[in-house]
Amino acid sequence: MILSNLKKPWSLSKHTLSKRRGVHSGKTDWLVKILGFSGNALPVIREEVYEMMREFYLTGNGRPQQDISYDVSSRLIKRSALKTGAFGGITAAPAALPGIGTLGTVIIGTTMDLSYLIRTQIELCYAISAAYGTHIDAEELRAVTLSLLGFSGAGQMFKEIAASTLRDMVDETAARYINRGLTHIAGEVAAKVTPRLTGRAYKLLPFIGIPLSASINIASTMMVGNQARKYFSTWEAKEPRFLKYFDWKSG
């Protein structure tokens, strides 16, 4: 059973990874493109998070690294939520203004909003993984992130479960995603999240559509970020401490 290795440090399942490193051929959809863009940005994201960790460490008066990771991820979640909220309000503005809003402006605004929202949430997951020192394979990280996005619609249920249980569920799903091919799976995840995030007739409501769009983006990003933090926090107890790799005191 491939899940027997999912708890192994710094890896999902070697058996799974050896079975399927390739992806399905075919038309590349928007989520696959976003994964590619975000993957290219991963080194920059990590460097930014490491600098943030260093800042918190130097001003933390010897606080445990677990607390620093939590505080850094909190800042990352808040920042991303505010960005997606602002963008959601901006893209909703033309459609929500009387005399300007049309079906065309709603479609264009929703498409732009969805792309920005998902890319920001993917990069937020990458940043939180760095805050907890989880240097996993890039393909595994994409699979984990897709799993977290797919679970985001059941936020209340996952809010109640233990972090270890969430870890098991996400790892199992991520291993299955890698086995089947991330390009194929990205299409399935997109089919899940798109109706949930684009069923936004309220964008046409005069004036009300702007704050509603902003607040829904904020709530969605907070949900994904909190689930990512719960998941990646379980790696910390199993891996060498983050401080072992970075001599911050010498900075």
C-alpha positions as CSV (number, residue, x, y, z in Angstrom):
1,M,0.0,0.0,0.0
2,I,1.6,3.3,-1.1
3,L,0.3,5.2,1.9
4,S,2.6,3.3,4.2
5,N,5.4,5.7,3.3
6,L,3.5,8.9,3.4
7,K,4.7,9.8,6.9
8,K,8.3,9.4,5.9
9,P,10.2,12.7,6.4
10,W,10.5,15.0,3.5
11,S,8.7,12.7,1.0
12,L,5.3,11.5,0.1
13,S,5.8,8.0,-1.4
14,K,8.8,6.9,-3.3
15,H,6.8,4.1,-4.8
16,T,4.2,6.5,-6.1
17,L,6.8,8.9,-7.5
18,S,8.6,6.2,-9.3
19,K,5.3,5.1,-11.0
20,R,4.4,8.4,-12.4
21,R,6.7,11.4,-12.9
22,G,5.2,12.3,-16.3
23,V,1.9,14.0,-17.0
24,H,-0.9,13.5,-19.4
25,S,-0.6,15.1,-22.8
26,G,-3.3,17.4,-24.1
27,K,-4.5,20.9,-23.8
28,T,-3.0,22.8,-20.9
29,D,-5.6,24.5,-18.9
30,W,-5.5,27.7,-16.8
31,L,-4.7,26.0,-13.5
32,V,-1.7,24.1,-15.0
33,K,-0.4,27.4,-16.3
34,I,-0.8,29.0,-12.9
35,L,1.1,26.1,-11.3
36,G,3.9,26.6,-13.8
37,F,4.2,30.4,-13.1
38,S,4.0,29.9,-9.4
39,G,6.6,27.1,-9.5
40,N,9.0,29.4,-11.3
41,A,8.5,31.9,-8.5
42,L,9.2,29.3,-5.7
43,P,12.9,30.2,-5.1
44,V,12.0,33.9,-4.7
45,I,9.1,33.0,-2.4
46,R,11.4,31.0,-0.2
47,E,14.0,33.7,0.0
48,E,11.4,36.3,1.0
49,V,10.0,34.0,3.7
50,Y,13.5,33.2,5.0
51,E,14.2,36.9,5.4
52,M,10.9,37.3,7.2
53,M,11.8,34.4,9.5
54,R,15.2,36.0,10.2
55,E,13.5,39.3,11.1
56,F,11.1,37.6,13.5
57,Y,13.9,35.6,15.0
58,L,16.1,38.6,15.7
59,T,13.2,40.5,17.4
60,G,11.7,37.4,19.1
61,N,14.0,37.3,22.2
62,G,14.6,33.6,21.9
63,R,11.0,32.5,21.1
64,P,10.6,28.9,19.9
65,Q,10.9,28.4,16.2
66,Q,7.4,26.9,16.1
67,D,6.0,30.2,17.4
68,I,8.0,32.1,14.8
69,S,6.7,29.9,12.0
70,Y,3.2,30.5,13.2
71,D,3.6,34.2,13.3
72,V,5.2,34.4,9.9
73,S,2.5,32.3,8.4
74,S,-0.1,34.5,10.1
75,R,1.5,37.6,8.4
76,L,1.6,35.7,5.1
77,I,-2.1,34.7,5.3
78,K,-3.2,38.2,6.3
79,R,-1.2,39.8,3.5
80,S,-2.5,37.4,0.8
81,A,-6.1,37.8,2.0
82,L,-5.9,41.6,1.8
83,K,-4.4,41.4,-1.7
84,T,-7.1,39.1,-3.0
85,G,-9.8,41.1,-1.3
86,A,-8.6,44.3,-2.9
87,F,-8.3,42.7,-6.3
88,G,-11.8,41.2,-6.0
89,G,-13.2,44.6,-5.2
90,I,-11.4,46.1,-8.2
91,T,-12.6,43.5,-10.7
92,A,-16.2,43.7,-9.3
93,A,-16.3,47.5,-9.6
94,P,-17.2,47.9,-13.3
95,A,-20.0,45.3,-13.1
96,A,-21.4,46.7,-9.9
97,L,-21.7,50.3,-11.0
98,P,-25.1,51.2,-12.4
99,G,-25.1,51.8,-16.2
100,I,-21.7,50.2,-16.6
101,G,-22.1,46.6,-15.5
102,T,-22.9,44.0,-18.3
103,L,-22.6,40.3,-18.6
104,G,-19.4,40.8,-20.5
105,T,-17.8,42.9,-17.8
106,V,-18.8,40.2,-15.2
107,I,-17.2,37.5,-17.3
108,I,-14.0,39.4,-17.8
109,G,-13.8,40.5,-14.2
110,T,-14.6,37.1,-12.8
111,T,-11.9,35.4,-15.0
112,M,-9.3,37.9,-13.9
113,D,-10.3,37.6,-10.3
114,L,-10.3,33.8,-10.3
115,S,-6.8,33.6,-11.9
116,Y,-5.4,36.1,-9.4
117,L,-7.1,34.5,-6.5
118,I,-5.9,30.9,-7.2
119,R,-2.4,32.0,-8.1
120,T,-2.1,34.0,-4.8
121,Q,-3.5,31.0,-2.8
122,I,-1.0,28.6,-4.5
123,E,1.9,30.9,-3.7
124,L,0.6,31.3,-0.2
125,C,0.8,27.6,0.3
126,Y,4.3,27.6,-1.0
127,A,5.3,30.4,1.4
128,I,3.8,28.7,4.4
129,S,5.6,25.5,3.5
130,A,8.9,27.5,3.6
131,A,7.9,29.1,6.9
132,Y,7.8,25.6,8.4
133,G,11.0,24.5,6.7
134,T,9.4,21.8,4.5
135,H,11.7,21.5,1.5
136,I,9.8,18.8,-0.3
137,D,10.2,18.0,-4.0
138,A,8.6,20.7,-6.2
139,E,6.2,18.2,-7.8
140,E,5.1,16.9,-4.4
141,L,4.6,20.5,-3.2
142,R,2.3,21.2,-6.2
143,A,0.4,18.0,-5.5
144,V,0.0,19.0,-1.8
145,T,-1.2,22.5,-2.8
146,L,-3.7,21.1,-5.3
147,S,-5.0,18.9,-2.5
148,L,-5.4,21.8,-0.1
149,L,-7.2,23.8,-2.8
150,G,-9.5,20.9,-3.5
151,F,-10.3,20.6,0.2
152,S,-11.0,24.3,0.6
153,G,-14.7,24.0,-0.1
154,A,-15.1,21.9,3.1
155,G,-13.4,24.5,5.3
156,Q,-15.6,24.0,8.3
157,M,-15.2,20.3,8.4
158,F,-11.4,20.5,8.1
159,K,-11.4,23.2,10.7
160,E,-12.6,20.7,13.3
161,I,-10.2,17.8,12.5
162,A,-6.8,17.3,14.1
163,A,-3.7,18.4,12.2
164,S,-2.4,14.8,12.0
165,T,-5.7,13.7,10.4
166,L,-5.5,16.5,7.8
167,R,-1.9,15.5,7.1
168,D,-2.9,11.9,6.4
169,M,-5.8,13.0,4.1
170,V,-3.7,15.5,2.2
171,D,-0.8,13.2,1.8
172,E,-3.0,10.4,0.6
173,T,-4.7,12.7,-1.9
174,A,-1.4,14.2,-3.1
175,A,0.2,10.7,-3.7
176,R,-2.9,9.8,-5.8
177,Y,-2.5,13.0,-7.7
178,I,1.1,12.3,-8.6
179,N,0.3,8.8,-9.5
180,R,-2.4,10.0,-12.0
181,G,-0.4,13.0,-13.4
182,L,-0.7,16.6,-12.2
183,T,-1.9,18.0,-15.5
184,H,-4.9,15.6,-15.6
185,I,-5.6,16.3,-11.9
186,A,-5.3,20.0,-12.2
187,G,-8.2,19.9,-14.6
188,E,-10.3,18.0,-12.1
189,V,-9.4,20.4,-9.3
190,A,-10.2,23.4,-11.5
191,A,-13.6,21.9,-12.2
192,K,-14.2,21.7,-8.5
193,V,-13.1,25.2,-7.5
194,T,-14.3,27.2,-10.5
195,P,-18.1,26.8,-9.9
196,R,-17.5,27.6,-6.2
197,L,-15.6,30.7,-6.9
198,T,-17.3,32.0,-10.0
199,G,-20.9,31.6,-9.1
200,R,-21.1,35.3,-8.4
201,A,-24.3,36.9,-9.7
202,Y,-23.9,39.3,-6.8
203,K,-21.3,41.1,-8.9
204,L,-24.1,42.7,-10.8
205,L,-25.7,44.1,-7.7
206,P,-25.1,47.9,-7.6
207,F,-22.4,48.8,-5.2
208,I,-23.0,45.7,-3.0
209,G,-21.0,43.5,-5.4
210,I,-17.8,45.3,-4.6
211,P,-17.6,44.6,-0.8
212,L,-19.1,41.2,-1.3
213,S,-16.5,40.2,-3.8
214,A,-13.7,41.5,-1.6
215,S,-15.0,39.7,1.5
216,I,-15.5,36.4,-0.2
217,N,-12.0,36.5,-1.6
218,I,-10.6,37.3,1.8
219,A,-12.5,34.4,3.5
220,S,-11.5,32.0,0.8
221,T,-7.8,32.9,1.1
222,M,-7.9,32.8,4.9
223,M,-9.4,29.3,4.7
224,V,-6.8,28.0,2.3
225,G,-4.0,29.6,4.4
226,N,-5.2,28.2,7.7
227,Q,-5.5,24.7,6.2
228,A,-2.0,25.0,4.7
229,R,-0.6,26.1,8.1
230,K,-2.3,23.2,9.9
231,Y,-0.9,20.8,7.3
232,F,2.7,22.1,7.1
233,S,2.9,22.5,10.9
234,T,2.9,18.7,11.2
235,W,6.2,18.5,9.3
236,E,8.0,20.5,11.9
237,A,7.9,17.9,14.6
238,K,9.3,15.3,12.2
239,E,12.1,17.3,10.7
240,P,15.3,19.0,11.8
241,R,14.7,22.5,13.2
242,F,14.6,25.4,10.7
243,L,17.4,27.2,12.6
244,K,19.7,24.3,11.9
245,Y,20.0,25.4,8.2
246,F,20.3,29.2,8.7
247,D,22.8,30.8,10.9
248,W,20.7,33.9,11.6
249,K,22.7,35.1,14.6
250,S,25.7,35.7,12.3
251,G,23.5,38.1,10.2
